[in-house]
Amino acid sequence: MDIKQILNTAVGGYSLSKILSALVTLLVCLIAVRLIMKVVTRLLSRMQKVNERLQKVIHTSIKVLLYVLTVIITAEALGINTSSLTALLSVLTLGITLAAEDILGNVAGGLVILSSHPFALGDFIEAGGTSGTVREIGLNHTKLETANGQMILMPNKDLSSSKIINYTVLGRRRIVRTVTASYDAPTETVMTACMEAVEATANILPDPAPAVHLTDYGASSIEYTIYCWCTVENYWPAYHSINEKLRDTFAKHNVEMTYDHLNVHILDK
């Protein structure tokens, strides 16, 4: 029996030549996958701005894709019609995509957050009407610890598509406090009382300098707004301290804190 006859020998319904061809194709594909993954690993290691977790996701995704292509190419070399296999994979992919739409949306949002770095662990942020300290950044959810001690899991899909305010990134946070005073109180006296409340509060930063401005004329009072800065960790203690000091300084300067009221005058006829 010559070599040609040996190669044409059927084994399990396939000729020996096709089996050898498929094995060679498989070997070449595996070598190619290994080389490509080395290049991908090297490129990802140079991308310092890409989060380590994101690098692992990209690495695994590319590896799975290459192995799927290897299976299809090897099947074609063996003489298997891969059109049905490709169609089946397409249907499965579509089904998985529809079934896991929210999960995939959250994962995509997580990848956006991990790659763009809008915040980091420990940052105090506000997004989607929720504010808190970032405790964990995952591919599916981000954990926020609120000021009242609650742990909230924010879906990354909603988080990445909403406006994110990062109060920590600048290293300081502005306190804005609005108070009202009577029309009878001189403007300079009210501003002095407000500044004394700020000066009596600990951990207020000198730069930018604190300021007080007359901001509105109400129906029964004048509105003043206090602006000052403090470090992020001292925000709430300083905010509450200013509230407490304002009552004392207003009383010291005989400034009346007004409230909405209606004066009724009765005239005798």
C-alpha positions in Angstrom: 0.0 0.0 0.0 1.6 3.3 -1.1 1.4 6.7 0.7 -1.5 7.9 -1.4 -3.6 5.0 -0.4 -2.7 5.4 3.3 -3.7 9.1 3.2 -7.0 8.3 1.6 -7.7 5.7 4.3 -10.9 6.7 6.2 -10.8 7.0 9.9 -14.0 7.8 11.7 -15.6 9.0 8.4 -12.7 11.4 7.6 -9.7 10.6 5.4 -6.3 10.4 7.1 -5.1 13.3 4.9 -7.8 15.6 6.2 -7.1 14.6 9.8 -3.4 15.4 9.4 -4.3 18.6 7.7 -6.6 19.6 10.5 -3.9 18.7 13.1 -1.4 20.8 11.3 -3.9 23.7 11.1 -4.7 23.3 14.8 -1.0 23.3 15.7 -0.4 26.4 13.6 -3.4 28.2 15.1 -2.3 27.3 18.7 1.2 28.7 17.9 -0.4 31.8 16.4 -2.6 32.3 19.5 0.3 32.0 21.8 2.4 34.5 19.8 -0.6 36.9 19.6 -1.3 36.7 23.3 2.4 37.4 24.1 2.1 40.6 22.0 -1.2 41.5 23.6 0.3 41.0 27.1 3.3 43.1 26.2 1.1 45.9 24.8 -1.2 45.9 27.9 1.7 46.0 30.3 2.8 49.2 28.5 -0.6 50.8 28.9 -0.1 52.3 32.4 -3.3 54.3 32.3 -5.4 51.1 31.9 -6.5 49.6 35.2 -5.1 46.2 36.1 -8.6 44.6 36.2 -9.4 46.1 32.8 -6.2 44.6 31.4 -7.3 41.1 32.7 -10.7 41.5 31.1 -9.2 42.6 27.7 -6.7 39.8 27.9 -9.3 37.1 28.6 -11.7 38.4 26.0 -9.1 38.3 23.2 -7.9 34.8 24.3 -11.5 33.4 24.1 -12.1 35.0 20.7 -8.9 33.5 19.3 -9.7 30.0 20.6 -13.2 30.2 19.0 -11.6 31.2 15.7 -9.2 28.3 16.1 -12.0 25.8 16.5 -13.8 27.2 13.4 -10.7 27.1 11.3 -9.7 23.6 12.4 -13.2 22.4 11.7 -13.1 23.8 8.2 -9.7 22.1 7.6 -11.3 18.8 8.6 -14.0 19.3 6.0 -16.8 20.2 8.5 -19.4 22.7 7.2 -19.0 25.6 9.7 -21.8 27.7 8.4 -24.2 26.1 10.7 -21.8 26.4 13.6 -21.2 30.1 12.9 -25.0 30.6 12.7 -25.4 28.7 16.0 -22.8 30.9 17.6 -24.5 34.0 16.3 -27.8 32.9 17.7 -26.3 32.0 21.0 -24.5 35.4 21.1 -27.7 37.2 20.4 -29.6 35.2 23.0 -27.0 35.9 25.6 -26.8 39.5 24.7 -30.6 40.0 25.1 -30.8 37.9 28.3 -27.9 39.8 29.9 -28.5 43.2 28.5 -28.4 44.9 31.9 -25.4 42.9 33.0 -23.5 43.7 29.7 -24.5 47.4 30.1 -23.1 47.4 33.6 -19.9 45.7 32.5 -19.5 48.2 29.7 -20.1 51.0 32.2 -17.6 49.4 34.5 -15.0 49.4 31.7 -15.7 53.0 31.0 -15.2 53.9 34.7 -12.0 51.8 35.0 -10.5 53.3 31.8 -11.5 56.9 32.3 -10.8 57.1 36.1 -13.5 59.7 37.0 -13.0 58.7 40.6 -10.9 56.5 42.8 -11.4 54.4 46.0 -11.9 56.8 48.9 -13.3 59.7 46.8 -16.5 61.4 47.9 -18.7 61.7 44.8 -22.3 62.5 43.8 -24.0 60.8 40.9 -27.6 60.1 40.0 -28.9 61.9 43.1 -26.8 59.8 45.4 -23.6 60.9 47.2 -21.1 58.9 49.2 -17.6 57.6 49.5 -16.4 55.1 46.9 -15.6 51.8 48.7 -15.4 49.4 45.8 -15.3 49.7 42.0 -16.4 46.5 40.3 -17.3 45.6 36.7 -21.0 45.3 37.5 -21.6 47.7 40.5 -19.8 50.5 42.4 -20.2 50.6 46.2 -20.8 53.9 47.8 -20.9 54.5 51.6 -23.3 57.4 52.3 -22.8 60.0 55.1 -25.5 58.2 57.2 -23.7 54.9 57.1 -25.6 53.1 54.3 -23.8 51.0 51.7 -25.3 51.6 48.2 -24.6 49.5 45.1 -24.8 51.8 42.1 -25.2 50.0 38.7 -22.2 51.0 36.5 -24.6 51.5 33.6 -26.4 54.3 35.4 -23.3 55.6 37.0 -21.3 56.0 33.8 -24.2 57.7 32.0 -24.9 60.2 34.7 -23.2 63.4 35.7 -20.5 62.6 38.3 -19.3 65.2 40.8 -16.0 64.4 42.4 -15.6 66.4 45.6 -12.2 64.8 46.5 -10.2 65.2 43.3 -9.2 68.9 44.1 -8.3 68.1 47.7 -10.7 70.7 49.0 -14.5 71.3 49.1 -16.4 74.6 49.3 -19.0 75.3 52.0 -21.9 77.3 50.8 -24.3 78.5 53.6 -27.3 80.8 53.1 -28.8 82.8 55.9 -31.4 85.5 56.1 -31.5 88.7 58.2 -33.9 91.5 58.8 -34.1 94.5 56.6 -33.5 96.6 59.7 -30.0 95.0 60.2 -27.2 97.0 58.5 -25.5 95.0 55.8 -22.0 95.5 57.2 -23.1 94.3 60.6 -24.6 91.1 59.1 -21.5 90.4 57.0 -19.3 91.0 60.1 -21.4 88.5 62.1 -21.1 85.9 59.3 -17.3 86.3 59.0 -16.9 85.9 62.8 -18.8 82.6 62.6 -16.4 81.5 59.8 -13.3 82.6 61.8 -14.5 80.8 64.9 -14.8 77.5 62.9 -11.8 75.2 62.9 -10.2 73.8 59.7 -11.3 76.5 57.3 -8.7 77.1 54.6 -7.3 80.6 54.3 -6.9 80.2 50.5 -9.3 80.7 48.8 -10.3 83.3 51.2 -13.7 83.1 52.9 -16.3 85.6 51.6 -19.8 86.8 52.4 -22.1 88.4 49.8 -25.6 89.8 49.8 -27.4 87.5 47.3 -31.1 88.3 47.3 -33.9 90.6 48.6 -36.8 88.5 49.9 -40.4 89.4 50.8 -39.5 89.8 54.5 -35.7 89.3 54.7 -32.4 89.8 53.0 -30.4 86.8 52.0 -26.7 86.5 52.6 -24.5 83.7 51.3 -21.2 82.5 53.0 -18.5 80.9 50.9 -15.5 79.2 52.4 -13.3 76.1 51.8 -12.0 73.2 53.8 -10.5 69.8 53.2 -12.8 67.0 52.1 -12.6 65.1 55.4 -13.4 68.2 57.4 -16.4 69.3 55.3 -19.3 68.1 57.6 -17.7 69.1 60.9 -17.0 72.6 59.5 -20.4 72.9 57.9 -22.3 72.1 61.2 -19.9 74.2 63.2 -20.6 77.3 61.1 -24.4 76.7 61.6 -23.8 76.7 65.4 -21.5 79.7 65.4 -23.9 81.8 63.2 -26.6 81.8 65.9 -24.1 83.0 68.5 -22.6 85.8 66.3 -26.0 87.0 65.2 -27.1 87.3 68.8 -23.8 89.1 69.7 -24.5 91.8 67.0 -28.2 91.9 67.6 -29.0 90.7 64.1 -32.5 89.1 63.8 -32.7 85.8 61.9 -36.0 86.3 60.1 -38.5 83.8 58.7 -41.3 84.1 56.3 -44.2 86.0 57.9 -47.1 88.2 57.0 -47.9 91.5 58.7 -51.6 92.3 58.9 -52.6 95.9 59.7 -56.2 96.5 60.9 -57.4 100.1 60.3 -60.3 101.5 62.4 -62.9 103.4 60.3 
